[in-house]
Amino acid sequence: MKYKDGQTVRAGDVVQIDDLYRGVVVAAIEDKSYLPGYEEREWDYLESGALIDTNFAGLVHYPHDDEQLVLLSRGNEASE
């Protein structure tokens, strides 16, 4: 899954959603990238997209690239 600007969605990313909300990517399904506490075996049935812990509805599955998602920061920038 990719953001509008072409960057790959990764677990730990902080995102803006629809100019109003925020969230943290807890799982990037296709890349098998998961934050601690989110196990691949629990979510791999979704097959694609990302799980985002949002400030408006809790955990939301975005199954495809979504133009309303904007990367604000990488959760692991210190290690890059």
Residue pairs with C-beta under 8 A, 6 or more apart in sequence:
1 8
1 9
1 28
1 29
1 30
1 31
1 48
1 49
1 50
1 62
1 64
1 65
2 8
2 9
2 65
3 9
3 65
3 69
3 70
3 71
4 65
4 67
4 69
4 70
5 71
7 71
8 28
8 31
9 25
9 28
9 31
9 50
9 69
9 71
10 25
10 28
10 31
10 33
10 74
10 75
10 76
11 25
11 26
11 27
11 28
11 33
11 34
11 35
11 38
11 75
12 24
12 25
12 35
12 74
12 75
12 76
13 24
13 25
13 71
13 72
13 73
13 74
13 75
14 22
14 23
14 24
14 71
14 72
14 73
14 74
14 75
15 22
15 23
15 24
15 25
15 52
15 69
15 70
15 71
15 72
16 22
16 69
16 70
16 72
17 23
17 52
17 54
17 56
17 68
17 69
17 70
18 68
19 68
20 56
21 54
21 55
21 56
22 54
22 55
22 72
23 52
23 53
23 54
23 55
23 60
24 35
24 52
24 53
24 75
25 35
25 50
25 51
25 52
25 75
26 34
26 35
26 37
26 38
26 51
26 52
26 53
26 59
27 33
27 34
27 35
27 38
27 43
27 50
27 51
28 34
28 50
29 43
29 44
29 46
29 47
29 48
29 49
29 50
29 51
30 47
30 48
30 49
32 40
32 44
34 40
34 43
35 75
38 51
43 51
46 61
46 63
48 63
48 64
49 61
49 62
49 63
49 64
50 61
50 62
51 59
51 60
51 61
51 62
52 59
52 60
52 62
52 69
53 59
54 60
62 69
74 80
